[in-house]
Amino acid sequence: MSDHKGAGLMFRALPKAKTLIADKGYDSDAFRAALKARETAASRRAQYPP
């Protein structure tokens, strides 16, 4: 199973967050639209506080 399909199955169980950090295996128009609807930004880079 691809990462994207697995993420789709567990999407509702994900906690709400400002940003979701994931690799490009999760990148699809449908997944990004679902994140946008939850007001969650998608990022492929971890951003650590200074």
Order of alpha helices (4+ residues) and beta strands (2+ residues): alpha-beta-alpha-beta
